[in-house]
Structure formats: C-alpha cells, structure tokens
Amino acid sequence: MVASRPHIILSAAVSLDGKIATKNRDSALSSGQDRIRFHKLRAKVDAILVGINTVKIDDPLLTVRYAKGKNPIRVILDSSGTISPKSKIIKTCNAIPTIIAVSKKAPKKNLALLAKYPLQIVVSGQNKVDTKKLLRILQKQNIKTILLEGGGTLNWEFIHKGLVDELIVTIAPYVVGGKDATTLVEGSGFSKITTSSKLKLRNIIRQKNEVVLHYYI
Ligand SMILES: NC(=O)c1ccc[n+]([C@@H]2O[C@H](COP(=O)([O-])OP(=O)(O)OC[C@H]3O[C@@H](n4cnc5c(N)ncnc54)[C@H](OP(=O)(O)O)[C@@H]3O)[C@@H](O)[C@H]2O)c1
C-alpha cells in the first residue's frame, strides 16, 4: 500500500521538566554523545523539518556533521517568507537542498528576495502553512521519511493533527523551570488525557547520564 504522507519522527532534547529551551531561548541541552546519535538519525531520513522560530533563534545548519551520511533536504515552515539571507540555512542552500514552505499571505517582496537563492518555495495555506497539503507535496517529491525537529509550536501542530508516527526524546539531566520556557509541545494542548494518543514505548537507551526514550504513536 502506498503511504498517504511521509513517515514522521519527532525528535528533541528535553530537560527533566519537559523544556526544550530556557526562558531566554537557550536550547543547548544535547550532550556530545547525543549529538552523534541524532546526526546518525538525520542521515537516515529524507528531510528535516523545523519552524521559522527555531531558525531565527538557533540559526541551525540542520546537516549531518557528527556522523557519516548524506544531508537530508531541509524544510522550513515560514508562512510569511521572513527567513534571513544571513541565516546559515540560506547561506548554505546552494550546497544543501532547501525548501521554504510559505503561505499565500507571504508578501511579494519577501518572495522576490527568496527567489534570488537556489531554494524551492512551496506555497500552501492562507495565513499559515497548511501542513497536510505540504506533506502531500513532499510525498510527491519522493520524501518518505521526515525528522521533525521542533520547536514546540510546530510539534503541537503535527501532534494534534495526528501527523507524528514516532517520538524520540532525549531526557537531558537539567531542570530548567520557568513558565515562559519553551516546552516540548506548545499550542493550546489537549483538554483530556484520553484525547491525546497513548504512546507505545519501543526502546530505552541509557547514554551515561541521560536517557533516550523511543515511542511509537
Ligand atoms: N531542545 C530541542 O530539541 C529543540 C529543538 C528545536 C527547537 N528548540 C527551541 O524551540 C524554540 C522555538 O520553538 P517555538 O515553539 O517558539 O517555534 P517553532 O515551532 O520553531 O516555530 C513556530 C513557527 O512556525 C511557523 N509556522 C508555519 N506554519 C505553521 C503551522 N502550520 N503551524 C505552526 N507553526 C507554523 C509559525 O510562524 P509563521 O506564522 O511566521 O510562519 C510559528 O510561529 C527555540 O527556543 C529553539 O531553541 C529546541
């Protein structure tokens, strides 16, 4: 049977109290050992997908550097097409295939700026990217597996729409606190436990002082 959308693995490093960044947006939770593990995982997928806030705050490369293997296609969800030409993503888009997913509200001047770079621009949704439509487009481009690397807002978008198949979370040995710190899943949240899916624990890896939990949905 042909899958109707790509297989999606949500991956993140969280503090013991469930935060993915501090109130000042510091997200340096990964250990060296964990970095090697998730770079190996990146090398196995067709695409990595993140939200525009993660790009603006962390300025990530989203490449495979601490393991051997190919770089996946990078997909940035950026409804208004505001990604900075100074970002590492744009600076490296001539070497690494990159898709900027925008919505119909993206101003023409932003799109004109992006058109100067070797990027693929995918338009879906009126005011924000229509994730289901985007996934259908990515599927048609032979993208079969996607690593969803956050942040919390995007994680909620995919979780509540039932678009996540696996969850791999490293519990880092820190307690961060703060009601304004970003959690693994933001958004409005489910009102009842029974509305959220009961996940199946597939594997636990102990990495010295931290654990990696692997769940199926
Ligand atoms: N520890 C970790 O593993 C980890 C991993 C990743 C990120 N982080 C941290 O997470 C924080 C960022 O998380 P965040 O929650 O603020 O932002 P985010 O999830 O990275 O990005 C959210 C943005 O994506 C855009 N977007 C486009 N289409 C969307 C859709 N259909 N649904 C939802 N969002 C859509 C929206 O902006 P537009 O409307 O402008 O498009 C939205 O505000 C950073 O501090 C980063 O360091 C931590």
The ligand as an SDF file (V2000), in Angstrom:
LIG
                    3D

 48 52  0  0  0  0  0  0  0  0999 V2000
   15.7830   21.1560   22.5170 N   0  0  0  0  0  0  0  0  0  0  0  0
   15.4190   20.8730   21.2730 C   0  0  0  0  0  0  0  0  0  0  0  0
   15.4950   19.7180   20.8360 O   0  0  0  0  0  0  0  0  0  0  0  0
   14.8720   21.9670   20.3840 C   0  0  0  0  0  0  0  0  0  0  0  0
   14.6160   21.6630   19.0370 C   0  0  0  0  0  0  0  0  0  0  0  0
   14.0730   22.6710   18.2320 C   0  0  0  0  0  0  0  0  0  0  0  0
   13.8090   23.9220   18.7620 C   0  0  0  0  0  0  0  0  0  0  0  0
   14.0890   24.1820   20.0680 N   0  0  0  0  0  0  0  0  0  0  0  0
   13.7690   25.5050   20.6300 C   0  0  0  0  0  0  0  0  0  0  0  0
   12.4030   25.8070   20.4180 O   0  0  0  0  0  0  0  0  0  0  0  0
   12.2330   27.2110   20.3780 C   0  0  0  0  0  0  0  0  0  0  0  0
   11.3740   27.5850   19.1870 C   0  0  0  0  0  0  0  0  0  0  0  0
   10.1180   26.9780   19.3160 O   0  0  0  0  0  0  0  0  0  0  0  0
    8.7860   27.7870   19.0050 P   0  0  0  0  0  0  0  0  0  0  0  0
    7.6710   26.9870   19.5250 O   0  0  0  0  0  0  0  0  0  0  0  0
    8.9470   29.1800   19.5140 O   0  0  0  0  0  0  0  0  0  0  0  0
    8.7800   27.9230   17.4320 O   0  0  0  0  0  0  0  0  0  0  0  0
    8.8730   26.8860   16.1920 P   0  0  0  0  0  0  0  0  0  0  0  0
    7.9880   25.7260   16.4510 O   0  0  0  0  0  0  0  0  0  0  0  0
   10.2860   26.6600   15.8670 O   0  0  0  0  0  0  0  0  0  0  0  0
    8.2610   27.7760   15.0110 O   0  0  0  0  0  0  0  0  0  0  0  0
    6.9110   28.1340   15.0760 C   0  0  0  0  0  0  0  0  0  0  0  0
    6.5650   28.9870   13.8890 C   0  0  0  0  0  0  0  0  0  0  0  0
    6.4550   28.1840   12.7000 O   0  0  0  0  0  0  0  0  0  0  0  0
    5.6240   28.8660   11.8050 C   0  0  0  0  0  0  0  0  0  0  0  0
    4.6320   28.0040   11.1980 N   0  0  0  0  0  0  0  0  0  0  0  0
    4.3750   27.9580    9.8650 C   0  0  0  0  0  0  0  0  0  0  0  0
    3.3660   27.1620    9.6190 N   0  0  0  0  0  0  0  0  0  0  0  0
    2.9360   26.6800   10.7960 C   0  0  0  0  0  0  0  0  0  0  0  0
    1.8870   25.8110   11.1530 C   0  0  0  0  0  0  0  0  0  0  0  0
    1.0930   25.2550   10.2560 N   0  0  0  0  0  0  0  0  0  0  0  0
    1.7100   25.5340   12.4540 N   0  0  0  0  0  0  0  0  0  0  0  0
    2.5100   26.0730   13.3940 C   0  0  0  0  0  0  0  0  0  0  0  0
    3.5380   26.9060   13.1200 N   0  0  0  0  0  0  0  0  0  0  0  0
    3.7420   27.2150   11.8030 C   0  0  0  0  0  0  0  0  0  0  0  0
    4.8920   29.9600   12.5900 C   0  0  0  0  0  0  0  0  0  0  0  0
    5.4740   31.2240   12.2470 O   0  0  0  0  0  0  0  0  0  0  0  0
    4.9170   31.9830   10.9380 P   0  0  0  0  0  0  0  0  0  0  0  0
    3.4490   32.1430   11.1630 O   0  0  0  0  0  0  0  0  0  0  0  0
    5.6810   33.2520   10.9140 O   0  0  0  0  0  0  0  0  0  0  0  0
    5.2120   31.0820    9.8090 O   0  0  0  0  0  0  0  0  0  0  0  0
    5.2140   29.6170   14.0200 C   0  0  0  0  0  0  0  0  0  0  0  0
    5.2300   30.7320   14.8770 O   0  0  0  0  0  0  0  0  0  0  0  0
   13.6210   27.8140   20.2800 C   0  0  0  0  0  0  0  0  0  0  0  0
   13.9960   28.3820   21.5170 O   0  0  0  0  0  0  0  0  0  0  0  0
   14.5130   26.6340   19.9720 C   0  0  0  0  0  0  0  0  0  0  0  0
   15.7960   26.7880   20.5330 O   0  0  0  0  0  0  0  0  0  0  0  0
   14.6140   23.2360   20.8800 C   0  0  0  0  0  0  0  0  0  0  0  0
  1  2  1  0
  2  3  2  0
  2  4  1  0
  4  5  1  0
  4 48  2  0
  5  6  2  0
  6  7  1  0
  7  8  2  0
  8  9  1  0
  8 48  1  0
  9 10  1  0
  9 46  1  0
 10 11  1  0
 11 12  1  0
 11 44  1  0
 12 13  1  0
 13 14  1  0
 14 15  2  0
 14 16  1  0
 14 17  1  0
 17 18  1  0
 18 19  2  0
 18 20  1  0
 18 21  1  0
 21 22  1  0
 22 23  1  0
 23 24  1  0
 23 42  1  0
 24 25  1  0
 25 26  1  0
 25 36  1  0
 26 27  1  0
 26 35  1  0
 27 28  2  0
 28 29  1  0
 29 30  1  0
 29 35  2  0
 30 31  1  0
 30 32  2  0
 32 33  1  0
 33 34  2  0
 34 35  1  0
 36 37  1  0
 36 42  1  0
 37 38  1  0
 38 39  2  0
 38 40  1  0
 38 41  1  0
 42 43  1  0
 44 45  1  0
 44 46  1  0
 46 47  1  0
M  CHG  2   8   1  16  -1
M  END
$$$$
